[in-house]
Amino acid sequence: MMKTSYQFLMLLAVLLLSGCGAIPNLSKSTSTPVPIVTQDKGVVSQGRLLPQQYVNLSFNTGGLVAEVLVKEGDVVQKGQAIARLDQREQFASAVAKAELDLLTAQQALNTLNDNAAVATSAAQKKVADARAGVRDAQQRLDNLNSSSPETDLNSARASVTILKDRLDQAQKDFNAYKNKPDDNLTRAQLLSRLADAQKKYDNAARLLNNLQGTANQIDLAVADATLSLAQAQLDLAEQNYQKVQAGPNPDDLASAQARVKAMETALAASKAAHDDLELKAPFSGTLSQLNLKVGELVSPGQPAAVLGDFSQWVVETSDLTEIDVPKIKVGDAVQVTFDALPGLELSGMVDTIGGIDVLKNGDTTYTTRIRLTQSDPQLRWGMTAIAHFQN
């Protein structure tokens, strides 16, 4: 028993001495401290390869598929028709009717404005005519109230003398042929000359009589009444002109304009309904997926096709955390590798950095978009990509 206890104590002493020997003497240590070296490998993030532009296409209206104009994998141009629904003829007829209704409404509006312009011109002419009437009436009254100048009398007397001589000569010339048949050309010419001479003489004699005469109260009253009537007609013409020069009746104009607006809206709606029967490419690209067959019934918004523009590839990250996002900025260089394509490495640059966080597996992440500056024919939509940010 004592032997066993002795062996146990000896073993314990050996262990204690061994432990004490392992403790370094810090006061006498002369070793140089080893610095901690870390290697910054930059930020690495995983993402998904996408075309720079893509869209899921669907019809805005429902119906039977009448035509499928392309096939999956085709390259289509912006605005190119991909498929059409039936009833295009009925909708085209509705568009034509709406166009005719709009044309009719526009013509009615134009006619209203044109008629207003014609009415304004007519009213303006009536004003001018009325002013001329006032002027003539005023002149007539003034003439009756004033004696004629001697020069006017002398001129009138001379005209009567000259015209009387011409009249006598014309009568003498005609008398030589007056018994000739009525269809005699010379007789007809002389008769016409005699009639013209008689008319001119009568006018000259009347003017001389007026100049030589003295206005009586009846003539003055008539002239004064004529002037008053002419002035009243001028006032009425000016009032009418002021009324019509503002344009068409406001109520009629508003109604015509409203009808044109309604027809424009109806035409736009008809065209939109007609266009909705055709599925078109909003941009140029490759038809990556096509879910349409002739004769099948589609509903509004039902996925019909997927269009992508593969002329430029981008990578959208999915796990760039709030710790890493401050380390990168727009324009930074990026090297991108692909799980499915070992050995392929393409260059790119940071295009955008998401401003809104996305919570994933408890981490706050920000979607970053990387634009590839290189391409490769092996690339496929949706490939897993690893982005090595060169920050």
ZAMARGU-4260 file (C-alpha; in steps of 0.2 Angstrom, whole numbers, plus 5000, padded with zeros to 4 digits):
<rodrens>
0) 5000/5000/5000 | 5014/5012/5004 | 5023/5007/4989 | 5008/5012/4978 | 5007/5029/4987
5) 5025/5032/4984 | 5024/5029/4966 | 5009/5040/4964 | 5018/5055/4973 | 5033/5052/4961
10) 5022/5053/4946 | 5014/5069/4952 | 5030/5077/4955 | 5037/5073/4938 | 5021/5080/4930
15) 5023/5096/4940 | 5041/5099/4935 | 5037/5096/4917 | 5023/5109/4917 | 5034/5122/4926
20) 5048/5119/4913 | 5035/5123/4899 | 5032/5141/4905 | 5044/5153/4896 | 5054/5166/4906
25) 5046/5182/4899 | 5058/5194/4908 | 5073/5186/4899 | 5065/5183/4882 | 5074/5190/4867
30) 5063/5184/4852 | 5056/5196/4839 | 5037/5197/4838 | 5029/5189/4821 | 5017/5201/4813
35) 5000/5195/4807 | 4998/5196/4788 | 4981/5196/4780 | 4978/5194/4761 | 4964/5205/4754
40) 4956/5195/4740 | 4943/5208/4736 | 4924/5206/4737 | 4917/5191/4729 | 4898/5189/4725
45) 4887/5176/4716 | 4875/5181/4703 | 4864/5176/4688 | 4868/5180/4670 | 4855/5189/4661
50) 4853/5198/4644 | 4854/5217/4646 | 4835/5219/4641 | 4821/5206/4642 | 4803/5205/4644
55) 4788/5193/4646 | 4776/5196/4633 | 4757/5194/4634 | 4741/5200/4625 | 4731/5214/4632
60) 4715/5206/4627 | 4709/5188/4625 | 4704/5178/4610 | 4708/5164/4598 | 4726/5163/4591
65) 4724/5166/4572 | 4742/5167/4567 | 4759/5163/4574 | 4772/5172/4563 | 4788/5167/4571
70) 4796/5152/4579 | 4805/5150/4595 | 4824/5155/4593 | 4820/5168/4579 | 4828/5185/4580
75) 4814/5198/4578 | 4815/5217/4575 | 4807/5231/4586 | 4789/5232/4581 | 4788/5215/4572
80) 4772/5205/4574 | 4774/5189/4583 | 4756/5183/4583 | 4739/5189/4580 | 4722/5185/4587
85) 4706/5183/4577 | 4692/5196/4573 | 4705/5208/4566 | 4692/5212/4551 | 4679/5217/4564
90) 4691/5229/4573 | 4698/5236/4557 | 4680/5241/4552 | 4677/5249/4569 | 4693/5259/4566
95) 4687/5265/4549 | 4670/5270/4556 | 4679/5280/4570 | 4690/5288/4557 | 4674/5293/4547
100) 4665/5300/4562 | 4680/5310/4567 | 4682/5317/4549 | 4663/5322/4550 | 4665/5331/4566
105) 4681/5340/4560 | 4671/5346/4544 | 4657/5352/4555 | 4669/5362/4566 | 4678/5369/4550
110) 4661/5374/4542 | 4656/5383/4558 | 4672/5393/4558 | 4671/5396/4539 | 4653/5402/4540
115) 4658/5414/4554 | 4672/5421/4543 | 4660/5423/4529 | 4647/5431/4540 | 4661/5443/4547
120) 4666/5448/4529 | 4648/5451/4524 | 4645/5461/4539 | 4660/5471/4536 | 4654/5475/4518
125) 4637/5480/4525 | 4646/5493/4536 | 4656/5500/4521 | 4640/5501/4511 | 4631/5510/4525
130) 4645/5522/4527 | 4644/5526/4508 | 4625/5529/4510 | 4628/5541/4524 | 4641/5550/4514
135) 4630/5552/4499 | 4614/5557/4509 | 4625/5570/4518 | 4631/5576/4502 | 4614/5578/4494
140) 4608/5587/4509 | 4623/5599/4509 | 4620/5602/4490 | 4602/5607/4494 | 4607/5619/4508
145) 4620/5628/4498 | 4620/5637/4481 | 4629/5630/4467 | 4646/5639/4462 | 4646/5648/4446
150) 4659/5637/4439 | 4648/5622/4441 | 4634/5631/4432 | 4645/5636/4418 | 4652/5619/4416
155) 4634/5612/4416 | 4628/5624/4403 | 4642/5620/4392 | 4639/5601/4393 | 4621/5604/4389
160) 4625/5614/4373 | 4638/5601/4367 | 4627/5586/4371 | 4612/5595/4362 | 4622/5597/4346
165) 4627/5579/4347 | 4609/5574/4350 | 4603/5584/4335 | 4617/5576/4324 | 4613/5559/4329
170) 4594/5562/4325 | 4599/5569/4308 | 4610/5554/4304 | 4596/5542/4310 | 4582/5550/4300
175) 4591/5545/4284 | 4589/5527/4289 | 4574/5526/4300 | 4563/5519/4286 | 4575/5505/4283
180) 4571/5488/4289 | 4574/5485/4308 | 4587/5472/4304 | 4598/5484/4294 | 4615/5485/4302
185) 4618/5504/4298 | 4601/5508/4305 | 4604/5498/4321 | 4620/5507/4324 | 4613/5524/4321
190) 4598/5521/4332 | 4610/5515/4346 | 4620/5531/4344 | 4605/5542/4345 | 4599/5533/4361
195) 4616/5536/4369 | 4616/5554/4364 | 4598/5556/4371 | 4603/5549/4388 | 4619/5559/4390
200) 4609/5575/4385 | 4595/5571/4398 | 4607/5569/4412 | 4616/5585/4408 | 4600/5594/4407
205) 4594/5587/4424 | 4610/5592/4432 | 4609/5610/4426 | 4591/5611/4432 | 4596/5605/4449
210) 4611/5618/4450 | 4599/5632/4444 | 4585/5627/4455 | 4582/5632/4473 | 4579/5618/4486
215) 4561/5618/4493 | 4556/5612/4510 | 4550/5595/4503 | 4567/5591/4495 | 4576/5596/4511
220) 4564/5585/4522 | 4567/5571/4510 | 4586/5573/4510 | 4586/5575/4529 | 4576/5559/4532
225) 4587/5550/4519 | 4602/5554/4530 | 4594/5549/4546 | 4589/5532/4538 | 4607/5530/4531
230) 4614/5533/4548 | 4602/5521/4557 | 4607/5508/4544 | 4626/5511/4548 | 4623/5509/4566
235) 4614/5493/4564 | 4628/5487/4552 | 4642/5491/4565 | 4632/5482/4579 | 4630/5467/4569
240) 4649/5467/4563 | 4654/5469/4582 | 4644/5454/4586 | 4650/5442/4572 | 4668/5447/4571
245) 4671/5438/4588 | 4668/5421/4579 | 4655/5408/4580 | 4642/5407/4593 | 4652/5401/4609
250) 4639/5387/4613 | 4639/5380/4595 | 4658/5381/4595 | 4660/5372/4612 | 4648/5359/4606
255) 4658/5356/4589 | 4674/5355/4598 | 4668/5343/4611 | 4662/5332/4597 | 4679/5332/4589
260) 4687/5328/4605 | 4675/5313/4608 | 4678/5306/4591 | 4697/5308/4593 | 4695/5298/4609
265) 4684/5285/4601 | 4696/5283/4587 | 4711/5281/4599 | 4701/5267/4608 | 4697/5258/4592
270) 4715/5258/4586 | 4721/5252/4603 | 4708/5238/4603 | 4714/5233/4585 | 4732/5234/4590
275) 4729/5223/4605 | 4725/5209/4594 | 4743/5209/4588 | 4758/5204/4599 | 4773/5214/4594
280) 4791/5215/4599 | 4794/5230/4610 | 4813/5230/4605 | 4825/5219/4594 | 4830/5203/4601
285) 4829/5184/4601 | 4812/5175/4605 | 4819/5164/4619 | 4802/5156/4623 | 4785/5155/4613
290) 4770/5148/4622 | 4757/5150/4608 | 4748/5139/4596 | 4736/5143/4582 | 4718/5140/4587
295) 4721/5140/4606 | 4712/5152/4617 | 4722/5165/4627 | 4718/5176/4641 | 4723/5194/4644
300) 4740/5194/4653 | 4743/5175/4650 | 4762/5172/4647 | 4764/5171/4628 | 4783/5173/4624
305) 4799/5179/4632 | 4810/5191/4622 | 4828/5194/4626 | 4842/5206/4619 | 4858/5196/4619
310) 4869/5209/4611 | 4874/5214/4629 | 4876/5202/4644 | 4874/5208/4663 | 4876/5199/4679
315) 4865/5203/4694 | 4872/5198/4711 | 4861/5190/4724 | 4872/5190/4740 | 4882/5206/4741
320) 4880/5211/4759 | 4879/5227/4768 | 4897/5224/4774 | 4904/5222/4756 | 4893/5235/4747
325) 4903/5250/4754 | 4919/5243/4746 | 4913/5244/4728 | 4907/5259/4717 | 4900/5261/4700
330) 4913/5259/4687 | 4924/5247/4696 | 4932/5233/4686 | 4925/5215/4689 | 4931/5198/4683
335) 4917/5186/4681 | 4918/5167/4680 | 4905/5154/4678 | 4901/5138/4687 | 4896/5129/4671
340) 4911/5135/4660 | 4927/5131/4670 | 4942/5142/4663 | 4931/5155/4656 | 4934/5172/4663
345) 4926/5188/4656 | 4929/5207/4661 | 4915/5218/4666 | 4912/5234/4676 | 4899/5239/4690
350) 4884/5247/4681 | 4872/5250/4695 | 4871/5247/4714 | 4854/5244/4722 | 4848/5258/4733
355) 4835/5247/4742 | 4840/5232/4753 | 4834/5214/4750 | 4833/5202/4765 | 4840/5185/4761
360) 4843/5171/4774 | 4844/5184/4788 | 4857/5195/4778 | 4854/5212/4772 | 4860/5212/4753
365) 4860/5224/4739 | 4857/5219/4721 | 4872/5225/4710 | 4871/5225/4691 | 4888/5221/4682
370) 4889/5225/4663 | 4901/5213/4654 | 4913/5221/4642 | 4917/5204/4634 | 4906/5190/4628
375) 4907/5172/4623 | 4895/5161/4612 | 4894/5148/4626 | 4885/5160/4638 | 4867/5156/4642
380) 4853/5165/4651 | 4852/5161/4669 | 4870/5154/4671 | 4877/5155/4689 | 4891/5168/4688
385) 4904/5173/4701 | 4909/5191/4702 | 4927/5196/4708 | 4927/5214/4711 | 4944/5222/4708
390) 4942/5235/4722
</rodrens>
